[in-house]
Every structure is written in C-alpha cells, then in structure tokens.
Amino acid sequence: MHEPFRDPETPLLARIADLSSRLTLEEKVGLLHQYQAPVERLGLGPFRTGTEALHGLAWQGPATVFPQAIGLASTWDPDLVRQVGEATGEEVLVFHHKDPTGVGRNVWAPVVNPLRDPRWGRNEEGYSEDPWLTGLMATAYASGLRGSDPHVLRTAPTLKHFLAYNNETDRCATSSNVPPRVLHEYELPAFRPAIEQGAAVAVMPSYNLVNGRPAHLSPLINEVLRGWAPDDLLVVSDAYAPANLVEVQAYHDTPAEAYAHAVKAGLDSFTQDDDRAEATLGHLREALRRGLLTEDDLDTAVRHALSVRFRLGEFDPATPYDHVTEEVVNCPEHQDLARRAARQSFVLLANDGLLPLGEVARLAVIGQLGDTLMEDWYSGTLPYAVTARRGLAERCETVFCEGVDRVTLTADAGPVTADPAGGPLSLGSAAADMFDVFDWGGGAYALRAVATGRFVSVADGIVVNDQPGPSGWEVRQTFRLEERPRGSLALRHLHTGRYVGTGDDGTLRLVDDADQALRLVMDVVRNGAEQAAELAATADVAIVVVGDHPLVNGRETEDRSTLALAPAQDAVVKAVHAANPRTVMVVSSGYPLTWTSIGPPAVLWSAHGGQEYGHALAEVLFGDADPQGRLTQTWYRAAEELPDLLDYDIITADATYLYFRGTPRHPFGHGLSYTTFGYADLRVRLSGGELTAEVTVTNTGTREGAEVVQFYTHQRRSRVKQPLRRLRGFDRLRLAPGQSGTARLTLPVSELAFWDVTRSRFVVESAPHRLMVGRSAADLRLSAGFEVAGETIPPRAGLLRAVDHDEYDAVAFVDADRECGEAVRAEAEGAWILFRQVDLTGAASCRVVAGGADGGMITLRLGDPLHGRALVTFPVPRTGRYDLRALTARLAGEPGVHDLYVVFENEGVTLTQLDLGPGA
C-alpha cells in the first residue's frame, strides 16, 4: 500500500498530515511523552527526546570531551564552535545507531540563557552575559549539531532554558521579574537567532516562573517563539517540570488541568517520570475526557513532534548521515579539534612579560588542579586526560605537588583510621591514618585517605573511603569543617546536612544532632602551602593551577554564595609567588573568580578544557600559540558588586557590562596577547539604513598575534536609560609583526532600536550615537560620532498598561490571569510605578483595573511619589487572585504633559491598567 508519509518527494507538511490522519486518538496521546510510544501497525518505532550534548556527547560512555560551553564561547570563533557542534553531532549518531532507544537524536543543547550573574550554579553551561554574542555562539553550535543538509537533520538541537532562568536557589518556585525592556532587549534576543535561522528546531522551557506564571505555560511560546521558526518548533518540558505545575508551584489543582493548559500553551512533549509514561498519558486522557483538551489541540502538538522526526529522516529510505561509523568517536580529527578549541579558549588576564616562557630547564607544576581533569554534570566521559602536569612534562623537566594540607584526625576515643579496602572509617588504637584536605571554596572540603588514594564519602549513613573524588548528581564527598571549643572541629556532611559521629563499634557514621557530632582534633602533618613554596623555589618557573570543582560550591541545583577562590588555594598562590617571582597562575573554572592577592606576574584563565587541556596549556605557555581567548563575562572585584541573585532587571540594577558603572577586575571582552596592537583611522559611514565602519589595526610588537577587534555603540541621548556600551560585532585578525589589517563592521540601523514601552514595539530614536572600537568593553581605542534620523517618541495618553511603566519601586510583576496578561503587585506600602511624559490634556476621568486580597488604596500623583499633587485616590476592594475590578473616578483637571506616579498605599494591591479618558 502506498503511504505518502514515507515518500521523501512529498512536501513535508503533507507527509505529516498523512501520517497524523492514520493515527488513532490513543496513538496521538502516546506521542506526547518523552518516550514516544511505537505504532507497530504503521511501522513507527519508539522515539526518545533528550540526549545531552552540551560540549560533547554526555552520559553514554567515552566520547570526545571539548571545553565547557563558556570556554567555547571565549574563543570568539563561531566557525570553530560550529565544528565542535558537527563533531558532537557525528558522535551522537554513532551512539544512536548502537542504541536507538537509549540515545535519541533530539539533543538538549545549547544553553542560551544569558549569563547575567556569575553566581548562577550553571554558569559554565552558557556562553556570555551579552545576548547577541550568546545568540551567535548558540547558532554556530546548533548549526553544527543539525548538519549542513537543508532538508535532513543530523540531530535536532534544543535551546535551553526558556525563559529568564539564572538561579538554582528555589528554582522551581521563584518568579523572575522581567520588565518589558529586559524581556525584549536582553532575554529574548539570545533565543531568536538559532530559531530564526533554523539551526535549533526545539526549545525547552525552564523550571522557574516568569512574572508570576510558570515558564512552561508562557504565552510567549506560541506568540513569539513559533513566529520566529521557519518550520514547526518542538517544545519539550524539562525533567519533572510538568508535575511542578500542581505540586511545587500549585498553579493548578489537578494534573489534568495543568497538562491541558501546558499543551494549549505550546508544550508538545512531557519529560515526566522517566520512561514510565502511563501516569502522564493518563492525565492527558483525563483532560480529553473532561473537555479540557480537544483532538485538535493534540493534533497541533503531534504535528510538532512528528515534524522533527520527519526532518531527521526517520521515514526516508536513506539520509545524508548514514555513512557515519563508530570510528568517528574520539577519532584523531576530533582529538585535534578538542586541542584547538582548548588552545583558543585560553584568556591571558595579566602578563608582565613572563609569558611566553623561554628556555626552561625545570618547571614546578603545583595545585589541586595540576594533575587532574574535571568532568562537569553535562560532560562526556573522558576517553583520556592530558592534565597540566602531563602536557608540560612533555616539554621540559617537571616536578609536581598538589599543595594541599596532609592531616590526621583524632578524637578522645582514638585516631581516625581508613579501611585499606575502601570501607568504613573508624576510631582505632593503631596509628592515625593521614588525609589530604582539598579546599574547593565556599566552605566545602574533600578528604582523601593517603593509604588508599580514595576520597571520603558516605554510603547508607556510613563514612567510607571509596571514591575517586566528588562526583554524581548527589555529591556525597564534601564536608564543612565547623569549629568547636578548645581547637576541635566537627565534620558536617554537606549533602545531607548531618554530622559525622560514631557508633558503639567505633565506625564513623552520620548523626542528626550537632551535639552528637564527633569532636576531632586536626593536626597538620604537612602544610600544603609550605610544601608548594619549597618546591617552587627549586624551579625556574612555577605554574600554579587553581580553580573550581564543577560539582562543588556551585552546579545545577546549587548557586554560589561567593566568587572567591578557595582560601587554601589562594594561600598556595601567595606562598609560591613569594618563593619564586617567576610564577604563573593558571585558573581553570566555569565562572569568574576573585582572589585576595595582587596576583603573580602572569594569570591565564580557561574553563575546564576537556581531554586535551594539558597540551593546549603547554602550547600557550610556551608561545606556540598566541592567546586568542577573550572574556565573555565581566570579572567583578567582589560578589558584593552584584545585585541580588534574583534581580533580573539588569537595567535598573546596573548589571552586566551593559550597565555596570564600576571598574571590574577584568572587563567583558578582555584578553591580552603576546604582542601589541595599534588602532588608527576609524572610518564610519551611515547610508541607506546601514552603518559601516572600518579601522586599521597594526601589530606593533615583535611576534605574530591574533586580535579580536570589538565594536561597541552607545546612544548618547534618549527618552530611556541606555546601555553604557553594547557589543555590535567583532572581527578577528591575525597579523605578523609590523603588518596592518582592516577590521570591519556592518550594522543595520534597525539594530539600534530599543523596546518602546509606550507603544509596545521596537523603535529607533532620532539621536546622536557613538561607535567605539577596541580590545574590550573598557579598553576602547577609538570612537566616532554619528547621527541617526529616527522617531521622536510622543507623550503617552489614554490606556496605560501597568507593566509598561518607566520606573518602579517595591513592585513585583505578576500574572493577570492564568493564560495571559501581566500586572504589577505592591510588595510594600508606598510602592509605586512611574509613567513618564503623560499628556493629561482633556483627561477628566480615570479608570483602573485593580484588586487585592485585603484591599487598599491607589493614589495618582504628579512629579513625585510622596509629595506630588494627588489627582485621585481609588479605594481598592477585596478581591480574589484574578478577580480584579474596574474602578472609575473623576480627575482634578491638570492639562499638559506630566510624570505620573501610581502609588500603592497598601501591600498586596494588584493593578493591570489605567485608562485616562475625557470623562462622562
């Protein structure tokens, strides 16, 4: 029988329609889970969404491990990032062919949340604090994953996580306050390019709420995201997020109501209960039975799900990617690519001339990260590991120490001993065993038994020593050292919050009561900083490798409270530098760090760099390659310079390089070279709706080098607060000594638009602008002014939406109803919102839509929220959560244009709009 859906020559939508028409209602329901049910009578096999591939294939066994996503972005090389995506996509295919049901071709990458706050536990998963640069890198990586064939996908990339998600603290319960300008100028632009260009074909909503509504129910999914996509867009839930709609978030009373709402809002695939789909499918059947969902609603979701499967070539006789074989996994080409990506990701933060290294007879490699490579939660399994020590040992004589304290632990009942087979720790009468203490910052320590070389962990409440290091979703290998009287301490297990005590048999086990905690005396057998200094003094150059552990002190489910380098690691750097002035500090971390020392002569940073890290590090240190990386985030001097972690309004909070007014330790875009560059002759031309700029860059040093020439703009006059600088483009130049090159920028004038809250659209104002070019957001060498002929925003009049205010104090953004619409709610007495330049001429009455559980008062004032003239006061009745009331009152006449404050006299009052009219 001829089946049009199996004919590649038939148009895609017709193929989808044909297959969908053959499905029963029950079979359609079965396609809405992460584990899509097979339809054997039609020859449809099972299909699974969700293979992790953030910087290489993850969780499936050894595969090429590339630098973390933040490291890939620091290359500022979209073509290289695309190549990494290609290699990852090929390896996904291989594992899919080996295990079609376990490794799906819908990959959950890349992460495009702008890195607004470096304390976010998942900072290493994103690309940049700049939305344009994030979108550029995400599009590059997704393009590699999807493949170059215009019709058939290699894999189906999924953008994570929509929307305004930058906190792990209470991530399923917190609501991100996102004013309209922040939404349209900062959050949405990071998602748009990859979707609009067809590089990503799926999106995953985030766990949090946005302006009071769960992100999985956001009307923006259908209203905005799908409008960008050239084809059907698949929307998959995050793991276990659907249940949150009823449980943690309590947004709906029953799963049937919640799941029906989710489908109508645009969710096509429920990632719930792993491969146990029956409960989810039962809730969807119940929604259908109750009339909360229609078959048409199901058909829409099924079309989205089937569209991706068709574009993956599932129903074609052959695809362009059938030739990929097992030999591609960790092949020499991918190893070389991993090395290039790691090499180009290094950022030279500081250098007084020590780097590049010349002839070195003896090199000291020191530090907790000196001879190990870290896997983060979304890393693949390392097929091999070229550590810093290994990579540098291939270049010259190398000596090594970790620089960690070696200690014994003793209680009143005896010393702590480690089972040589990796079993329980206990109190014994034999000599005390020694433990190495690893400081990972934030008060998190790990202990390694010297006798076994294994780390202390907890299994079934018993303290054992059987782990290679901190690992797993539930990290059980870290402890806090809490001070007790007379120089003793207690060990508190970080994962459980319980204390290390002892049983009657002397075995160490966890106890609940702090008073039952074992009081231990820690005696230092060998001081790590002193050992490091002694070793450093014997070498020509000391390389101190410090940084974070990706699973400790910040990760998925855990934000950071500090950006400070672990104190013990900081102490090692200071001691080594004092012992050997020729010290290089090498930082390996997934987020910006701060440290207390002035710093050694040279500081080099990279993210955790994957399997070829050590080779890449050696090539940069010895000058085989010029440092090409540039920072994609601001490195602040202290976490205290940051706003509250949950403050998503970067404009009001002066956050990110766009608005930050301080002097950071290292600015966005920063990165030194082994040579120097001069900038001259900036030419700017504005014509035909397009801005073009050229600048001559000359290598003024004695070595060949790579420069990332960065272009920024600033609007100098505006109705609204504008960024101090905004990245508009960059050009990469490689120049020999004395050689000059031309860096170019082409920018449509329309890109200078900002979101106009008075008319809910983008607008280009008539205004003077400045184009700036240089090496970073703070090292701008040349600038030129230009004038843009655009619009003049007129005064407001008539209907004013509450969320479209210009400034605010002590209000939260909330949902006006469950499906759509937004409002503001007073979080304190005297809260206010400001509408600038409101034309009150002819306005004789005002109508507001407001309410509150306890009622209250709203006052409209001119010019000042406390002392401005009161135009009218509205008594707000007590109402239900979504039962807001229309209230009308006459205004005291006040013609002309004024700044209008809406003042909430009581906490808890909610307002959706006010309408200034001519009166009765």
Steps between C-alpha positions, in 0.01 A plus 500: 500500500631843408566711808563864407667567833788273396561682173787752529376677188172589667498843668575484872166634624314256278707210636425605856129540425486158336660324794298692756177406323587133541546526877228421752432740785678265741802479272517878486496522878792256506716743300484774765747341743879510497490129419266502202313174466555290186215450256581156370212475256644797310863402544579789737768410748549653845646850517672666792569869550793622702864406443742726684768646273604834648872479417522150366274199545426442870400208720548227238858390564832625361462761227694810401484758779538860385538810721197609695252722318629817667846397380383443144347848499824654628660407167284766333516268199154394376644280227704303752192464722303377198768236436472382861125471451558297183735260673261460791210435265696229322578325827135522606410317178744219575359440845147525362572230245631276779205573731210660309262503797753613761674775304259719311586751232310783665792659687447734793754767414605777483424706812420858400412664830705822514749479786356792693651398835822295537373353827252289305587138566475413129713789375737265313212373284436837334699717263498864603336778696440670164184379321631570149821305558299222666272477199796495261677215680179306556416522131849380409490200733142409407585531129775244546271266688222519240728446201536678170230321300214748441227237541627218724628557852802323642361564849218722625648770730294633790556843653500509881342649713213734409483750681683731747670213682817585694446366850505153653386623839132394520506483121162329472325749728659838428359745248735708287390865484556598137386846388412537129831662401705229671284234335529638148852645510678240714323168551324432170787606266715213627242247377401659172794445258530122534125457459460754221788352298371146545809389692294395800171319446386459860481695825483397865320727749663563836398392849434848634204731471524821300297795623291267711421237236686168457732519200351175371169687463641817346289649220829612345555142379221528246496876458873559450713186465286327240479822303878498460528139386504427125357152571310335782673543833502216754460607864616247760461537874790492740526187710214466748390858437138408405434364850623829648197674351284323758748427777775758565336784308138408583391687190225248425302271727524183291749353253229481234445878520873573511589270210215631287615856562857400410396348167291804411791727598727316257656203684528201267699248703476415870830403666346342806563179695788391278388213273184434702258688277170359622424758771562791262293342226225433752484869592477593132220246447319648799540851354344375176217331685422816696508718191807691615678388183367430152636272234594811304724602790663159486539518124698823533742349751529179299584700188787669683630167629472324164655792313832444677489127439435553129783752474733251667431272204333232710252414225743537208672207329840667559651814652817701431639383834475124460872473427606598852666203671635416844852604398399865528474491881811661647668474162829686438313783325275551803797483735672769295181707506477462878861620526439801273184594690681478834798696367288782359290522815788613725475862612814680613372716786832654606864483390804705592716336236552162665296333226564349261752281675845481350752229572394329822713225649277419795130577541301463822135410445300561817139495605185296558423513129855446384471132421131434456222584257147563616176378349197720559144367516451532123848384400561185308719228646862590433656245263839617625626794702792726415542691823709812547778292654498249215491763227782703650712193581522436128682834463757503781594352835199535728456459875157492659305532820132566569576749775231365734523451874560146623339442839403248763167500682476393862208472742507434873438131428790473259625596152297473180617213282405408145411148391770401248229336286309827475244412764391693809708748692524419867661598827782263580794441727749473213694792361290774346454489127575813302259691280559763232265797529366658181346847531243563228377832637174606655583297809502170307786257567579154376722248682714238331640210697874482432510125558246422228510807275120504519275780617281492807131462421177386661311181413180410685598732780846342546815706438720309252803568280424353160452783249731648233378848594185713522258362242141419416169683511505474880852601595575305818871570528506853646495621859503822697756538779312660791698639790441363848648599841867454584618483142286201402270474202199309373446367149167589348397307190391760246259286299291388796575775751569229759811465714771238520464308826586153609319179586563264789739301282712807426384526139450855377142564394266794453297632793223758502582694815791742497561415866566139394761606248842352551743763629820463307841656527662561162880492511685619192770251405601693189404857416397515135596864443841448657564186293397687185731791579796268563444325169451827312831631628683214326357579154563758231128569472202398715161427346222502761178345369197604705127523451168341579364150504200506260287290737586685823412848627271576208338272240151407385274525810760711687591865454820653631506735796844629407729546201811470715772253417516231770703645792749213511564530127539876535757441775697264276517763225632759745757263647627385161524854367698604807736207450541543124427836333474319167154360578211447260152463645289275279129515583263228385140582586150514359436851631688822585705484820644753739813464713656702778859519380624764261577208277813352352665644186284300261143371530341271243137386512295240324188304569547132569658413170419138424729212416772704322528771766864429592628506144314824429631659820861411412463646150375830641751522785797430275378733228423245229170683478401855583226521766186555295226474760299797623267519799129474431412610854598780733741393774395704802728588791259346752155344506386806696507697173213284372130561561284239667515165321125515433507853358452440127456868413851569370402855399387621841771299679786628278596139432724336240754692293210674328412709806769437764653831613785366709852395406515122474808289560478393136244645259281325247701427187836512681791285389868584449730387223873425486531794266352850490258664261444855390165638377474783249280665240147410609262562209126506560232536233124504531309442179187326383396381844838340564797598713842390376827545682862418427807533717865430429668271750879457503711244682744730677687221679765247408288185473215382283174533687121476482278794583125505563394848393179590683242758390262659752236772475344740748189712446584836651151648539178309557163500666617194698808373679736359237787253537837660563630285218361213296698253292398527135754277332862393489763407248788257548837593351825304497793728435877460465731754668456836328207375293175697481151376432152644474223404742147560375152536640172508310197581714143564389372815667195301607728316744531825698136471603384456859164385633261792535266427790266782394403315180620143567735481205861558403589855404808678365514848649638807333815539704878537497695177542863409549680207344794374702763244405766332705626194687226472765198681637739706715794530260348700218766653279303714254152643468292698255161662523212459260143626487199277443180643356225298660188564701415732785291318756187705569346546846268229623125532528197281550551136596813418703589138577641472849801290389594762240619751757834677482624456857380325812563438865398199710270337248497148357391394154217247520258320272171678433334164444619144452512504120634842403547857606719661764451732792701663778452432870616717787757326719497772766302801613593801289605298198468685173531490124585800282369587154713774348360771272129435528279749321209576732345760273130422484526215751208551736463146632707193570403136494725241667476123515626390841444281800659333798429237759488764775401799286667836540551835330665620178590869457604673178758776559686742277879541505582323825368182668497655848431869463363539151153638448237229543267475203274227634491218756329170429372276778590149383253228607592160635503260209612154401838432338378556143172677581615857435245782487459802275490822705422844358546846649518859382837674481590843624574682174872529422565561128843455350770231507601364840683217669224291654558283809263222598550454873384186681411597853469134605702184444339233286298726269511387136456726196472404133425832329373853527309689234508878492185617327294811431244415766124474485 
